[in-house]
């Protein structure tokens, strides 16, 4: 797939927005300073104004009014701490085209070519030199389109990005702002006397070391990336294994997410040939908007995703209870 850039423009908020320096929380500061990509693919619907660039830019300009921090730039305060300069400099919007068709992408397997569907960001000129949002509309030969966006992670997490994208989509269809973002991040400012931890936090422990380190030559083995489809019947079979397990003394029902996560965790350990007594950890990002006390507003725009860790040995009781009592059971799926 080859992508040709047709036009680039800086889109600024449609109205005057507050010119201020926005304090960011520790959760924002901890994020890597990079743009994480989000790709949306759309089949051609036959409309004469399907994915019209003018409509996209005008609606983007309107969406940047309530989400004005996205139109700013990163900077530092007098102490060198990261902050957002809400100066309305705008975001980058690119229009591009490709001779490829959406059908050429199949089931959208992970490919390096996808990097062409979001604008490249030059980080070499300093912290305040690049937009916090970059967007690209790529038209395919079949008439379909891709909207690829890159969001500076310091500014928002996945929940905030989804809120913005839904707002942009609404405004492109002539729908007014439904839910304004909550922008005051000082709600997460550290308190004078924070509470002491009441239990062990595994997330601060060093990562487990391998009992039997792999030879250096294994690092050069070829790798591949693939999408693996798991059917509803396979999920139900895994759930049946759990409910019939001897280790399950209660009728507690595990969610599909828990069942599948435990199964993938175990399969990854088997694929790596780890011994049964090898300590392992699983890291899962958790949206904490509703998990804090008191809870944050659901429309909070910022980073509230916190890594949650759990750990056990390869054939530990936790994984065994969820993924089945025998290795043969899980191996067949």
N, C-alpha and C positions, 0 to 999 in steps of 0.2 A: 504494500500500500504506500503510495506516494501522495503527499499532501502539498498543495500549492497555496501559498498565502496570497490573498487578493487585496485585502485592505486592513489597516490597523487604526484604531482611534482610542483616545482617552475619553471616557464617559464620566461626567461629573454629576453631582446631585442636581435634580431639577429645580430645587429651591435652596435658598440660603440655609445652611446648617450651622450648629454651634461650633465656634472656633475655640477649641479647648484641648487640654492635655488630659487624657483619660488614664487614670490609675488602673493597673492590671493586677490580678491576684497572683499568689504564688503558684496556683495551678496553671495560670497562663505562662508565667515565666519559665516553668519547668518544661514546657513543650519545646520540641525542636523547632528552630526557626527555618522552616521550609514550607512550601506550598503543597498541601496534599490534594491529589486529583480526585475529581468527581466527574463521571461520564454518564450522560443520558443519551440514549439512542431512540430515534423516532422514525417510524415508517411514513412514507409519503401518503397523505390523506386525500390528495386530489384538489386541495384548496389552492386558489390563486395566490394567496398570501401566506402559504405554508412556510413557517420559520423565516418570515421576512426580517431582514437585518435591521431595517428602520424601526419596526415594531419592537424588536428585541432591545435595541439601544434605548429607545424612548422609555420603555417599561423598566429597564435597568436603571435609568436615571431617576425614575420615580421611586423605585425600591430603595435606592441609596439615601433617600431623605430620612426615613425612620432608622435605617441601618447605616447611619453616617460614619461610624468608626471604620467601616470597610473602605470608605473613600479617602481615608487618611494615610499616614505613613508611621512606621515605627520610629522611635527615638529613645533618648535616655534623659532621665531627670538629673538634677544637680548632683545626685549621689551615684550616678551611673546606672541606675536601675531602668530596666525596659519600661516604656510606656507607649501609648498610642497618641500621636499628634493628629487630632481631628481637624485637618486643614482643608478638606474638600478637594484635594488635588486630583482625585478620581481614580478609576480603575481602567484596566486595559481590556478592550474588546476587539477581537480579531475575526475577520471573515475569511474562510478558506474553502477549498474544494478538492475533491479527489476523483480520479477515474474509477476507483473501486466502488463496488456495490455493497450494501449492507449484507446481502447474502454471502458475500465472500468471507465475512467474519464468522460464519457458522453459528456455533453456540457461544460465541464470544469467549474463547479460551484466552488465558493470560498471554499477552504478546507485547514485545518491546515496541511494536509499531504504534501502540496506543499513545505513546509519549508524544506523537505528532499531533494528537487531538487536543492538547492543551498548550497554551503559549509557553515558550521557554522564558525563564526568569534569570536575569543576570544579577547575581549576588555580589559581584566583585567590586561594585562601586560604593558599597557602604550600606549601613542599616536603613537609612532613610531614602534610598534611591529607587526602590521598587514598589509597585502597587501591592496592596494587601489582597487584592482579588484580581485574577486574570481569567478571561473567558474567551472561548473560541467557538464559533459556529462553523462546522464543516459540512458542506453539502456533498452528498454521494451521487454517483451517476444514475442511480435508480430513483432519485428524487428525495430519498430519505436524508436524514440529517443527524448530526451528533452535536450536542452542546457539552463541551468540555471545560470545566472550571478548576482553577487552582486557588485554594484558600490558605492564607498564612495561618499556621496552626496556633500562633500566639493569640490570634483574634477570636477564634471560635472552635468549638468541637463539632462532632457530627450532628448533634441535636440542633445547635445554632445554625449550622449550614443548611440543614433541611428546612428550618423555619424561614431562612432567607430565600431559598430556592422556591418554596411554596408561595411566598409573597411576590417574588418576581413573576412566577407563573400566573398568579392571580391578576397582577397589573397588566400583563401582556394580553389578558383576555378581558380587560376593562373592569375588573373587580377591585373595589377599594380595599384598603388595608383592613384585614380582619383582626389580627392580634399584633399590637405593637411590641417590639422587643424591649426587654428590661435590661437597661444598659449600665446601671450602677453596680460596679463590681466591688465597691467598698463593703458590700454586705458580707464578703469573704475575707475582710481584713482581719489579721490576727488579733485575738483578744489579749487583754492585759495579763490574765492568768489562765492559760489554756489548761484543760484537764489532763491529768496524768493517764497514760495508757493503762488499761485494766486487764489486758491479755497480750499474749505474745503475738507480734506482727511478723509473719513469715516473709512479707515483702521486703523487709530490711535485712534479711539474712543473706549471706553470700550464696550465689547459685551453687547447686550441688556439683561436685566434681565426679568425673567418671571413675568407676571402680576399675575398669579395664580400658585405659586410653587407647583409641584407635591408632594404628600405624600412620605415619605421615603420608604414605602414598595413597591412603584412602581419601585424602582431601582433594585429590585431582581426579576422582572418579566422575564420569559424566552424570549430569543431572537433567531432569526434565520437569516441565510444569504441565499440569493437566487439570481439567474439571472432572470431578468424579460425581456422578449422579447417584443419589441414594433414594430409592423409591419408598412410597408410603408402606408397602408390604414389608420391606426390610426394617423400617422403623418399628412397625407393629411386632415383628418377630423379635427384635431386640427388647422391646417392652415386655413381651411374653416371657423371655428368658429371665428378665429381672424379677418379675412377679413370681416366678417358680423357683427362684434361687433359694438355696438353704440359708443363705446369709440374710435374707430379707424376712425378719421376724414380724414386721408390721405390714400394714396395708398401705403404707405411704406411697403415693403415686409420683414418680419422677416425671418431669416435663420432657418434651421432645428434645429441647435444648440440652438438658442434662444427660439424657440417654446418648445423644449423638456426640456430644463433647467427650464424654467418657470413652466412647467407642473409638473416636479418632485419636484420643490421647493414647489409648492402649495400642492401637494399630501403629502409631508412630514409633512407640517403644519397640514393638516387634520388628518393624522394618529396619530399625537401627541395630537390631540384635543385642539389645541391652539385657543384662542378667536380671533375674527376678528380684534381687535385693538392691538394684540400683535405685537411688533416690532421684525423683523427678519432681518438677514443678509445672504447674499450669497457670498461665497469666491471662486474665480476662478483663477487658475494660468495662467498667460499670458506670452508667449514668447516675450521678448522685443527686440530681435535682430534687427528687422526692424522698431521698434517703437521709438527708441532713435534718437536724432538729434545731430550730424549726425548718421546714422544707423551703427550698428556694422556689421562686415563681417558675412555673413550667416554661415561661417565655424568656427565661434568663439567657442572655446572649454572651457567651464566654465559654471557658473550659471548666467543665465539672465532671469530666470523665476521669475516674481514678482506677489505677490498675489493682485488680483483686487477685490474690495468689492463693493457691492451694497446692499441697504436695503430698506425695506418698511414694512408696517403692513401686517398681514396675508391676508387681503382683500383690499390691497392697489391698487391704480389706475394702477401702473406699471404691477403687476402680473395679475390684472383683464383684462387689455388690451390685454395681450399676451395669457393668458390661457383660455379666454372665459368669457362671461358676466354673466353666471350663474354657481353656484356650481354644478348643475346637469349635465351641459355639460362636465365639467372636470371629474366629478366623474364616468361617464360612461366609461371612458378610463383608 
